[in-house]
Amino acid sequence: MDCTIQGCLGKYEGQYIVHTSRHNERIIVIDNVPAEVCDTCGDTLLSSIATRRIDEMLSNGSRPTGVVPLYDFMDQLSE
Ligand SMILES: [Zn+2]
């Protein structure tokens, strides 16, 4: 599928990505999410199925697989 970003001539290709979002003020990271990623500009589309499963995962209290280091760019600047 052709990229939907105006002026970009790239094409989307299926990849597994790291998806990050905020949920109830907490940062959530989900690995291995199937997505379409533009090979030129990097624009990323999640399928509606992936989006729905992520919503389900977050709302039904699924246990996380692990924890990740979290850095705040602003904290790094002030040091
Ligand atoms: Zn693109």
PDB file of the backbone (N, CA, C, O) and the ligand in Angstrom, with CONECT records:
HET     ZN  A 101       1
ATOM      1  N   MET A   1       0.841  -1.193   0.000  1.00  0.00           N
ATOM      2  CA  MET A   1       0.000   0.000   0.000  1.00  0.00           C
ATOM      3  C   MET A   1       0.881   1.251   0.000  1.00  0.00           C
ATOM      4  O   MET A   1       1.895   1.309   0.696  1.00  0.00           O
ATOM      5  N   ASP A   2       0.479   2.251  -0.791  1.00  0.00           N
ATOM      6  CA  ASP A   2       1.252   3.486  -0.856  1.00  0.00           C
ATOM      7  C   ASP A   2       1.097   4.296   0.426  1.00  0.00           C
ATOM      8  O   ASP A   2       0.050   4.273   1.073  1.00  0.00           O
ATOM      9  N   CYS A   3       2.151   5.005   0.775  1.00  0.00           N
ATOM     10  CA  CYS A   3       2.127   5.844   1.979  1.00  0.00           C
ATOM     11  C   CYS A   3       1.049   6.905   1.857  1.00  0.00           C
ATOM     12  O   CYS A   3       0.813   7.444   0.776  1.00  0.00           O
ATOM     13  N   THR A   4       0.389   7.203   2.983  1.00  0.00           N
ATOM     14  CA  THR A   4      -0.697   8.195   2.972  1.00  0.00           C
ATOM     15  C   THR A   4      -0.205   9.596   3.306  1.00  0.00           C
ATOM     16  O   THR A   4      -0.981  10.552   3.292  1.00  0.00           O
ATOM     17  N   ILE A   5       1.102   9.720   3.610  1.00  0.00           N
ATOM     18  CA  ILE A   5       1.639  11.050   3.917  1.00  0.00           C
ATOM     19  C   ILE A   5       1.839  11.803   2.606  1.00  0.00           C
ATOM     20  O   ILE A   5       2.460  11.301   1.669  1.00  0.00           O
ATOM     21  N   GLN A   6       1.298  13.017   2.561  1.00  0.00           N
ATOM     22  CA  GLN A   6       1.350  13.793   1.332  1.00  0.00           C
ATOM     23  C   GLN A   6       2.789  14.043   0.898  1.00  0.00           C
ATOM     24  O   GLN A   6       3.616  14.496   1.690  1.00  0.00           O
ATOM     25  N   GLY A   7       3.082  13.744  -0.366  1.00  0.00           N
ATOM     26  CA  GLY A   7       4.410  13.993  -0.903  1.00  0.00           C
ATOM     27  C   GLY A   7       5.378  12.841  -0.707  1.00  0.00           C
ATOM     28  O   GLY A   7       6.470  12.862  -1.275  1.00  0.00           O
ATOM     29  N   CYS A   8       5.012  11.829   0.083  1.00  0.00           N
ATOM     30  CA  CYS A   8       5.900  10.689   0.305  1.00  0.00           C
ATOM     31  C   CYS A   8       5.598   9.617  -0.739  1.00  0.00           C
ATOM     32  O   CYS A   8       4.438   9.285  -0.984  1.00  0.00           O
ATOM     33  N   LEU A   9       6.644   9.083  -1.347  1.00  0.00           N
ATOM     34  CA  LEU A   9       6.470   8.080  -2.404  1.00  0.00           C
ATOM     35  C   LEU A   9       6.710   6.667  -1.886  1.00  0.00           C
ATOM     36  O   LEU A   9       6.757   5.717  -2.667  1.00  0.00           O
ATOM     37  N   GLY A  10       6.861   6.529  -0.583  1.00  0.00           N
ATOM     38  CA  GLY A  10       7.156   5.227   0.000  1.00  0.00           C
ATOM     39  C   GLY A  10       5.956   4.298   0.025  1.00  0.00           C
ATOM     40  O   GLY A  10       4.832   4.679  -0.301  1.00  0.00           O
ATOM     41  N   LYS A  11       6.239   3.058   0.426  1.00  0.00           N
ATOM     42  CA  LYS A  11       5.186   2.050   0.572  1.00  0.00           C
ATOM     43  C   LYS A  11       5.243   1.459   1.974  1.00  0.00           C
ATOM     44  O   LYS A  11       6.307   1.355   2.584  1.00  0.00           O
ATOM     45  N   TYR A  12       4.066   1.073   2.469  1.00  0.00           N
ATOM     46  CA  TYR A  12       4.008   0.439   3.784  1.00  0.00           C
ATOM     47  C   TYR A  12       4.436  -1.014   3.673  1.00  0.00           C
ATOM     48  O   TYR A  12       4.118  -1.698   2.701  1.00  0.00           O
ATOM     49  N   GLU A  13       5.159  -1.472   4.678  1.00  0.00           N
ATOM     50  CA  GLU A  13       5.491  -2.893   4.751  1.00  0.00           C
ATOM     51  C   GLU A  13       5.207  -3.394   6.167  1.00  0.00           C
ATOM     52  O   GLU A  13       5.351  -2.660   7.145  1.00  0.00           O
ATOM     53  N   GLY A  14       4.805  -4.650   6.249  1.00  0.00           N
ATOM     54  CA  GLY A  14       4.471  -5.223   7.547  1.00  0.00           C
ATOM     55  C   GLY A  14       5.699  -5.390   8.411  1.00  0.00           C
ATOM     56  O   GLY A  14       6.703  -5.946   7.967  1.00  0.00           O
ATOM     57  N   GLN A  15       5.630  -4.915   9.640  1.00  0.00           N
ATOM     58  CA  GLN A  15       6.736  -5.057  10.596  1.00  0.00           C
ATOM     59  C   GLN A  15       6.153  -5.263  11.981  1.00  0.00           C
ATOM     60  O   GLN A  15       4.980  -4.982  12.229  1.00  0.00           O
ATOM     61  N   TYR A  16       6.991  -5.760  12.878  1.00  0.00           N
ATOM     62  CA  TYR A  16       6.614  -5.831  14.291  1.00  0.00           C
ATOM     63  C   TYR A  16       7.341  -4.713  15.001  1.00  0.00           C
ATOM     64  O   TYR A  16       8.568  -4.620  14.963  1.00  0.00           O
ATOM     65  N   ILE A  17       6.562  -3.864  15.652  1.00  0.00           N
ATOM     66  CA  ILE A  17       7.138  -2.658  16.235  1.00  0.00           C
ATOM     67  C   ILE A  17       6.984  -2.641  17.754  1.00  0.00           C
ATOM     68  O   ILE A  17       6.231  -3.423  18.334  1.00  0.00           O
ATOM     69  N   VAL A  18       7.718  -1.728  18.370  1.00  0.00           N
ATOM     70  CA  VAL A  18       7.512  -1.416  19.786  1.00  0.00           C
ATOM     71  C   VAL A  18       6.526  -0.258  19.835  1.00  0.00           C
ATOM     72  O   VAL A  18       6.804   0.826  19.323  1.00  0.00           O
ATOM     73  N   HIS A  19       5.380  -0.493  20.451  1.00  0.00           N
ATOM     74  CA  HIS A  19       4.346   0.539  20.513  1.00  0.00           C
ATOM     75  C   HIS A  19       4.318   1.143  21.907  1.00  0.00           C
ATOM     76  O   HIS A  19       4.280   0.424  22.905  1.00  0.00           O
ATOM     77  N   THR A  20       4.336   2.450  21.967  1.00  0.00           N
ATOM     78  CA  THR A  20       4.327   3.151  23.252  1.00  0.00           C
ATOM     79  C   THR A  20       3.100   4.044  23.332  1.00  0.00           C
ATOM     80  O   THR A  20       2.771   4.738  22.370  1.00  0.00           O
ATOM     81  N   SER A  21       2.423   4.028  24.472  1.00  0.00           N
ATOM     82  CA  SER A  21       1.314   4.954  24.644  1.00  0.00           C
ATOM     83  C   SER A  21       1.164   5.279  26.118  1.00  0.00           C
ATOM     84  O   SER A  21       1.852   4.702  26.961  1.00  0.00           O
ATOM     85  N   ARG A  22       0.275   6.193  26.426  1.00  0.00           N
ATOM     86  CA  ARG A  22      -0.024   6.518  27.815  1.00  0.00           C
ATOM     87  C   ARG A  22      -1.378   5.946  28.162  1.00  0.00           C
ATOM     88  O   ARG A  22      -2.325   6.032  27.381  1.00  0.00           O
ATOM     89  N   HIS A  23      -1.461   5.361  29.346  1.00  0.00           N
ATOM     90  CA  HIS A  23      -2.719   4.784  29.797  1.00  0.00           C
ATOM     91  C   HIS A  23      -2.853   5.115  31.275  1.00  0.00           C
ATOM     92  O   HIS A  23      -2.007   4.718  32.076  1.00  0.00           O
ATOM     93  N   ASN A  24      -3.905   5.838  31.647  1.00  0.00           N
ATOM     94  CA  ASN A  24      -4.093   6.267  33.042  1.00  0.00           C
ATOM     95  C   ASN A  24      -2.829   6.919  33.595  1.00  0.00           C
ATOM     96  O   ASN A  24      -2.378   6.579  34.689  1.00  0.00           O
ATOM     97  N   GLU A  25      -2.258   7.858  32.836  1.00  0.00           N
ATOM     98  CA  GLU A  25      -1.075   8.619  33.263  1.00  0.00           C
ATOM     99  C   GLU A  25       0.207   7.799  33.303  1.00  0.00           C
ATOM    100  O   GLU A  25       1.271   8.342  33.603  1.00  0.00           O
ATOM    101  N   ARG A  26       0.130   6.509  33.010  1.00  0.00           N
ATOM    102  CA  ARG A  26       1.337   5.685  33.003  1.00  0.00           C
ATOM    103  C   ARG A  26       1.758   5.436  31.563  1.00  0.00           C
ATOM    104  O   ARG A  26       0.924   5.370  30.660  1.00  0.00           O
ATOM    105  N   ILE A  27       3.067   5.299  31.362  1.00  0.00           N
ATOM    106  CA  ILE A  27       3.576   4.997  30.035  1.00  0.00           C
ATOM    107  C   ILE A  27       3.570   3.483  29.859  1.00  0.00           C
ATOM    108  O   ILE A  27       4.088   2.744  30.696  1.00  0.00           O
ATOM    109  N   ILE A  28       2.981   3.042  28.768  1.00  0.00           N
ATOM    110  CA  ILE A  28       2.843   1.623  28.485  1.00  0.00           C
ATOM    111  C   ILE A  28       3.679   1.306  27.244  1.00  0.00           C
ATOM    112  O   ILE A  28       3.611   2.026  26.249  1.00  0.00           O
ATOM    113  N   VAL A  29       4.457   0.242  27.302  1.00  0.00           N
ATOM    114  CA  VAL A  29       5.254  -0.180  26.153  1.00  0.00           C
ATOM    115  C   VAL A  29       4.828  -1.598  25.779  1.00  0.00           C
ATOM    116  O   VAL A  29       4.788  -2.484  26.633  1.00  0.00           O
ATOM    117  N   ILE A  30       4.512  -1.810  24.514  1.00  0.00           N
ATOM    118  CA  ILE A  30       4.104  -3.131  24.048  1.00  0.00           C
ATOM    119  C   ILE A  30       5.002  -3.531  22.886  1.00  0.00           C
ATOM    120  O   ILE A  30       5.090  -2.837  21.873  1.00  0.00           O
ATOM    121  N   ASP A  31       5.664  -4.665  23.059  1.00  0.00           N
ATOM    122  CA  ASP A  31       6.611  -5.131  22.036  1.00  0.00           C
ATOM    123  C   ASP A  31       5.909  -6.051  21.033  1.00  0.00           C
ATOM    124  O   ASP A  31       4.880  -6.653  21.340  1.00  0.00           O
ATOM    125  N   ASN A  32       6.469  -6.144  19.863  1.00  0.00           N
ATOM    126  CA  ASN A  32       6.005  -7.089  18.831  1.00  0.00           C
ATOM    127  C   ASN A  32       4.579  -6.836  18.357  1.00  0.00           C
ATOM    128  O   ASN A  32       3.811  -7.774  18.147  1.00  0.00           O
ATOM    129  N   VAL A  33       4.231  -5.561  18.192  1.00  0.00           N
ATOM    130  CA  VAL A  33       2.901  -5.220  17.688  1.00  0.00           C
ATOM    131  C   VAL A  33       2.959  -5.193  16.158  1.00  0.00           C
ATOM    132  O   VAL A  33       3.788  -4.488  15.583  1.00  0.00           O
ATOM    133  N   PRO A  34       2.079  -5.960  15.496  1.00  0.00           N
ATOM    134  CA  PRO A  34       2.071  -5.937  14.034  1.00  0.00           C
ATOM    135  C   PRO A  34       1.590  -4.582  13.530  1.00  0.00           C
ATOM    136  O   PRO A  34       0.567  -4.070  13.986  1.00  0.00           O
ATOM    137  N   ALA A  35       2.331  -4.004  12.591  1.00  0.00           N
ATOM    138  CA  ALA A  35       1.990  -2.677  12.075  1.00  0.00           C
ATOM    139  C   ALA A  35       2.463  -2.556  10.635  1.00  0.00           C
ATOM    140  O   ALA A  35       3.264  -3.360  10.159  1.00  0.00           O
ATOM    141  N   GLU A  36       1.958  -1.545   9.956  1.00  0.00           N
ATOM    142  CA  GLU A  36       2.435  -1.204   8.622  1.00  0.00           C
ATOM    143  C   GLU A  36       3.317   0.031   8.776  1.00  0.00           C
ATOM    144  O   GLU A  36       2.882   1.047   9.317  1.00  0.00           O
ATOM    145  N   VAL A  37       4.566  -0.061   8.294  1.00  0.00           N
ATOM    146  CA  VAL A  37       5.525   1.034   8.455  1.00  0.00           C
ATOM    147  C   VAL A  37       6.011   1.469   7.076  1.00  0.00           C
ATOM    148  O   VAL A  37       6.422   0.638   6.265  1.00  0.00           O
ATOM    149  N   CYS A  38       5.963   2.785   6.813  1.00  0.00           N
ATOM    150  CA  CYS A  38       6.434   3.302   5.524  1.00  0.00           C
ATOM    151  C   CYS A  38       7.939   3.114   5.421  1.00  0.00           C
ATOM    152  O   CYS A  38       8.679   3.452   6.345  1.00  0.00           O
ATOM    153  N   ASP A  39       8.394   2.567   4.279  1.00  0.00           N
ATOM    154  CA  ASP A  39       9.820   2.311   4.108  1.00  0.00           C
ATOM    155  C   ASP A  39      10.611   3.583   3.834  1.00  0.00           C
ATOM    156  O   ASP A  39      11.841   3.549   3.790  1.00  0.00           O
ATOM    157  N   THR A  40       9.921   4.701   3.651  1.00  0.00           N
ATOM    158  CA  THR A  40      10.617   5.943   3.351  1.00  0.00           C
ATOM    159  C   THR A  40      10.551   6.940   4.507  1.00  0.00           C
ATOM    160  O   THR A  40      11.586   7.426   4.960  1.00  0.00           O
ATOM    161  N   CYS A  41       9.355   7.246   4.985  1.00  0.00           N
ATOM    162  CA  CYS A  41       9.242   8.278   6.028  1.00  0.00           C
ATOM    163  C   CYS A  41       9.025   7.690   7.410  1.00  0.00           C
ATOM    164  O   CYS A  41       9.108   8.413   8.403  1.00  0.00           O
ATOM    165  N   GLY A  42       8.747   6.390   7.499  1.00  0.00           N
ATOM    166  CA  GLY A  42       8.583   5.765   8.809  1.00  0.00           C
ATOM    167  C   GLY A  42       7.198   5.917   9.410  1.00  0.00           C
ATOM    168  O   GLY A  42       6.974   5.510  10.550  1.00  0.00           O
ATOM    169  N   ASP A  43       6.259   6.498   8.663  1.00  0.00           N
ATOM    170  CA  ASP A  43       4.893   6.605   9.177  1.00  0.00           C
ATOM    171  C   ASP A  43       4.381   5.209   9.542  1.00  0.00           C
ATOM    172  O   ASP A  43       4.620   4.244   8.816  1.00  0.00           O
ATOM    173  N   THR A  44       3.684   5.114  10.659  1.00  0.00           N
ATOM    174  CA  THR A  44       3.269   3.824  11.183  1.00  0.00           C
ATOM    175  C   THR A  44       1.758   3.742  11.320  1.00  0.00           C
ATOM    176  O   THR A  44       1.127   4.651  11.859  1.00  0.00           O
ATOM    177  N   LEU A  45       1.180   2.651  10.830  1.00  0.00           N
ATOM    178  CA  LEU A  45      -0.254   2.412  10.972  1.00  0.00           C
ATOM    179  C   LEU A  45      -0.456   1.128  11.761  1.00  0.00           C
ATOM    180  O   LEU A  45       0.105   0.084  11.429  1.00  0.00           O
ATOM    181  N   LEU A  46      -1.273   1.223  12.820  1.00  0.00           N
ATOM    182  CA  LEU A  46      -1.669   0.011  13.538  1.00  0.00           C
ATOM    183  C   LEU A  46      -2.999  -0.450  12.965  1.00  0.00           C
ATOM    184  O   LEU A  46      -3.863   0.372  12.664  1.00  0.00           O
ATOM    185  N   SER A  47      -3.168  -1.744  12.814  1.00  0.00           N
ATOM    186  CA  SER A  47      -4.454  -2.237  12.333  1.00  0.00           C
ATOM    187  C   SER A  47      -5.500  -2.042  13.420  1.00  0.00           C
ATOM    188  O   SER A  47      -5.174  -1.919  14.600  1.00  0.00           O
ATOM    189  N   SER A  48      -6.770  -2.015  13.001  1.00  0.00           N
ATOM    190  CA  SER A  48      -7.828  -1.847  13.993  1.00  0.00           C
ATOM    191  C   SER A  48      -7.854  -3.035  14.946  1.00  0.00           C
ATOM    192  O   SER A  48      -8.210  -2.892  16.115  1.00  0.00           O
ATOM    193  N   ILE A  49      -7.469  -4.225  14.436  1.00  0.00           N
ATOM    194  CA  ILE A  49      -7.421  -5.408  15.308  1.00  0.00           C
ATOM    195  C   ILE A  49      -6.354  -5.222  16.379  1.00  0.00           C
ATOM    196  O   ILE A  49      -6.591  -5.503  17.554  1.00  0.00           O
ATOM    197  N   ALA A  50      -5.171  -4.746  15.969  1.00  0.00           N
ATOM    198  CA  ALA A  50      -4.094  -4.536  16.942  1.00  0.00           C
ATOM    199  C   ALA A  50      -4.507  -3.492  17.970  1.00  0.00           C
ATOM    200  O   ALA A  50      -4.280  -3.668  19.167  1.00  0.00           O
ATOM    201  N   THR A  51      -5.113  -2.408  17.503  1.00  0.00           N
ATOM    202  CA  THR A  51      -5.549  -1.349  18.417  1.00  0.00           C
ATOM    203  C   THR A  51      -6.554  -1.883  19.419  1.00  0.00           C
ATOM    204  O   THR A  51      -6.489  -1.559  20.604  1.00  0.00           O
ATOM    205  N   ARG A  52      -7.492  -2.709  18.941  1.00  0.00           N
ATOM    206  CA  ARG A  52      -8.525  -3.241  19.826  1.00  0.00           C
ATOM    207  C   ARG A  52      -7.919  -4.199  20.854  1.00  0.00           C
ATOM    208  O   ARG A  52      -8.289  -4.182  22.028  1.00  0.00           O
ATOM    209  N   ARG A  53      -6.986  -5.032  20.396  1.00  0.00           N
ATOM    210  CA  ARG A  53      -6.381  -5.986  21.334  1.00  0.00           C
ATOM    211  C   ARG A  53      -5.554  -5.278  22.391  1.00  0.00           C
ATOM    212  O   ARG A  53      -5.506  -5.711  23.542  1.00  0.00           O
ATOM    213  N   ILE A  54      -4.900  -4.183  22.000  1.00  0.00           N
ATOM    214  CA  ILE A  54      -4.135  -3.411  22.981  1.00  0.00           C
ATOM    215  C   ILE A  54      -5.090  -2.806  24.013  1.00  0.00           C
ATOM    216  O   ILE A  54      -4.815  -2.837  25.213  1.00  0.00           O
ATOM    217  N   ASP A  55      -6.210  -2.257  23.540  1.00  0.00           N
ATOM    218  CA  ASP A  55      -7.202  -1.696  24.467  1.00  0.00           C
ATOM    219  C   ASP A  55      -7.701  -2.768  25.430  1.00  0.00           C
ATOM    220  O   ASP A  55      -7.845  -2.522  26.628  1.00  0.00           O
ATOM    221  N   GLU A  56      -7.963  -3.952  24.899  1.00  0.00           N
ATOM    222  CA  GLU A  56      -8.439  -5.055  25.751  1.00  0.00           C
ATOM    223  C   GLU A  56      -7.377  -5.421  26.787  1.00  0.00           C
ATOM    224  O   GLU A  56      -7.667  -5.591  27.972  1.00  0.00           O
ATOM    225  N   MET A  57      -6.137  -5.537  26.302  1.00  0.00           N
ATOM    226  CA  MET A  57      -5.020  -5.913  27.160  1.00  0.00           C
ATOM    227  C   MET A  57      -4.886  -4.947  28.340  1.00  0.00           C
ATOM    228  O   MET A  57      -4.641  -5.354  29.475  1.00  0.00           O
ATOM    229  N   LEU A  58      -5.056  -3.644  28.035  1.00  0.00           N
ATOM    230  CA  LEU A  58      -4.876  -2.636  29.080  1.00  0.00           C
ATOM    231  C   LEU A  58      -6.081  -2.573  30.008  1.00  0.00           C
ATOM    232  O   LEU A  58      -5.939  -2.278  31.195  1.00  0.00           O
ATOM    233  N   SER A  59      -7.263  -2.848  29.473  1.00  0.00           N
ATOM    234  CA  SER A  59      -8.463  -2.694  30.304  1.00  0.00           C
ATOM    235  C   SER A  59      -8.748  -3.933  31.146  1.00  0.00           C
ATOM    236  O   SER A  59      -9.426  -3.833  32.169  1.00  0.00           O
ATOM    237  N   ASN A  60      -8.238  -5.114  30.733  1.00  0.00           N
ATOM    238  CA  ASN A  60      -8.550  -6.307  31.521  1.00  0.00           C
ATOM    239  C   ASN A  60      -7.455  -6.627  32.550  1.00  0.00           C
ATOM    240  O   ASN A  60      -7.467  -7.687  33.176  1.00  0.00           O
ATOM    241  N   GLY A  61      -6.500  -5.681  32.715  1.00  0.00           N
ATOM    242  CA  GLY A  61      -5.507  -5.829  33.773  1.00  0.00           C
ATOM    243  C   GLY A  61      -4.475  -6.912  33.509  1.00  0.00           C
ATOM    244  O   GLY A  61      -3.931  -7.484  34.454  1.00  0.00           O
ATOM    245  N   SER A  62      -4.192  -7.209  32.233  1.00  0.00           N
ATOM    246  CA  SER A  62      -3.157  -8.201  31.913  1.00  0.00           C
ATOM    247  C   SER A  62      -1.842  -7.830  32.595  1.00  0.00           C
ATOM    248  O   SER A  62      -1.469  -6.660  32.672  1.00  0.00           O
ATOM    249  N   ARG A  63      -1.157  -8.848  33.081  1.00  0.00           N
ATOM    250  CA  ARG A  63       0.137  -8.600  33.715  1.00  0.00           C
ATOM    251  C   ARG A  63       1.185  -8.292  32.658  1.00  0.00           C
ATOM    252  O   ARG A  63       1.223  -8.957  31.623  1.00  0.00           O
ATOM    253  N   PRO A  64       2.040  -7.294  32.895  1.00  0.00           N
ATOM    254  CA  PRO A  64       3.117  -7.030  31.936  1.00  0.00           C
ATOM    255  C   PRO A  64       4.127  -8.168  31.916  1.00  0.00           C
ATOM    256  O   PRO A  64       4.333  -8.849  32.920  1.00  0.00           O
ATOM    257  N   THR A  65       4.755  -8.365  30.760  1.00  0.00           N
ATOM    258  CA  THR A  65       5.782  -9.387  30.602  1.00  0.00           C
ATOM    259  C   THR A  65       7.042  -9.001  31.358  1.00  0.00           C
ATOM    260  O   THR A  65       7.764  -9.859  31.865  1.00  0.00           O
ATOM    261  N   GLY A  66       7.299  -7.694  31.430  1.00  0.00           N
ATOM    262  CA  GLY A  66       8.497  -7.232  32.123  1.00  0.00           C
ATOM    263  C   GLY A  66       8.411  -5.733  32.328  1.00  0.00           C
ATOM    264  O   GLY A  66       7.396  -5.107  32.020  1.00  0.00           O
ATOM    265  N   VAL A  67       9.488  -5.165  32.852  1.00  0.00           N
ATOM    266  CA  VAL A  67       9.540  -3.714  33.025  1.00  0.00           C
ATOM    267  C   VAL A  67      10.706  -3.176  32.202  1.00  0.00           C
ATOM    268  O   VAL A  67      11.674  -3.890  31.938  1.00  0.00           O
ATOM    269  N   VAL A  68      10.605  -1.918  31.802  1.00  0.00           N
ATOM    270  CA  VAL A  68      11.649  -1.317  30.969  1.00  0.00           C
ATOM    271  C   VAL A  68      12.204  -0.080  31.666  1.00  0.00           C
ATOM    272  O   VAL A  68      11.496   0.570  32.435  1.00  0.00           O
ATOM    273  N   PRO A  69      13.473   0.250  31.399  1.00  0.00           N
ATOM    274  CA  PRO A  69      14.019   1.500  31.948  1.00  0.00           C
ATOM    275  C   PRO A  69      13.270   2.690  31.355  1.00  0.00           C
ATOM    276  O   PRO A  69      13.005   2.720  30.153  1.00  0.00           O
ATOM    277  N   LEU A  70      12.938   3.641  32.169  1.00  0.00           N
ATOM    278  CA  LEU A  70      12.249   4.839  31.688  1.00  0.00           C
ATOM    279  C   LEU A  70      13.130   6.052  31.959  1.00  0.00           C
ATOM    280  O   LEU A  70      13.515   6.306  33.100  1.00  0.00           O
ATOM    281  N   TYR A  71      13.442   6.786  30.923  1.00  0.00           N
ATOM    282  CA  TYR A  71      14.232   8.001  31.052  1.00  0.00           C
ATOM    283  C   TYR A  71      13.374   9.191  30.676  1.00  0.00           C
ATOM    284  O   TYR A  71      12.504   9.093  29.810  1.00  0.00           O
ATOM    285  N   ASP A  72      13.618  10.307  31.324  1.00  0.00           N
ATOM    286  CA  ASP A  72      12.933  11.544  30.953  1.00  0.00           C
ATOM    287  C   ASP A  72      13.954  12.488  30.335  1.00  0.00           C
ATOM    288  O   ASP A  72      14.928  12.871  30.983  1.00  0.00           O
ATOM    289  N   PHE A  73      13.732  12.855  29.106  1.00  0.00           N
ATOM    290  CA  PHE A  73      14.667  13.709  28.372  1.00  0.00           C
ATOM    291  C   PHE A  73      14.928  14.998  29.138  1.00  0.00           C
ATOM    292  O   PHE A  73      16.061  15.477  29.186  1.00  0.00           O
ATOM    293  N   MET A  74      13.874  15.563  29.743  1.00  0.00           N
ATOM    294  CA  MET A  74      14.016  16.827  30.460  1.00  0.00           C
ATOM    295  C   MET A  74      14.926  16.673  31.683  1.00  0.00           C
ATOM    296  O   MET A  74      15.695  17.580  32.002  1.00  0.00           O
ATOM    297  N   ASP A  75      14.839  15.529  32.366  1.00  0.00           N
ATOM    298  CA  ASP A  75      15.717  15.299  33.510  1.00  0.00           C
ATOM    299  C   ASP A  75      17.171  15.232  33.055  1.00  0.00           C
ATOM    300  O   ASP A  75      18.061  15.744  33.734  1.00  0.00           O
ATOM    301  N   GLN A  76      17.410  14.602  31.909  1.00  0.00           N
ATOM    302  CA  GLN A  76      18.774  14.469  31.410  1.00  0.00           C
ATOM    303  C   GLN A  76      19.385  15.829  31.090  1.00  0.00           C
ATOM    304  O   GLN A  76      20.583  16.045  31.276  1.00  0.00           O
ATOM    305  N   LEU A  77      18.538  16.750  30.602  1.00  0.00           N
ATOM    306  CA  LEU A  77      19.020  18.075  30.220  1.00  0.00           C
ATOM    307  C   LEU A  77      19.489  18.882  31.421  1.00  0.00           C
ATOM    308  O   LEU A  77      20.416  19.685  31.312  1.00  0.00           O
ATOM    309  N   SER A  78      18.844  18.668  32.578  1.00  0.00           N
ATOM    310  CA  SER A  78      19.132  19.526  33.728  1.00  0.00           C
ATOM    311  C   SER A  78      20.356  19.069  34.515  1.00  0.00           C
ATOM    312  O   SER A  78      20.761  19.729  35.472  1.00  0.00           O
ATOM    313  N   GLU A  79      20.943  17.946  34.118  1.00  0.00           N
ATOM    314  CA  GLU A  79      22.092  17.454  34.890  1.00  0.00           C
ATOM    315  C   GLU A  79      23.401  18.083  34.426  1.00  0.00           C
ATOM    316  O   GLU A  79      24.461  17.776  34.971  1.00  0.00           O
TER     317      GLU A  79
HETATM  318 ZN    ZN A 101       5.895   7.631   3.840  1.00  0.00          ZN2+
END
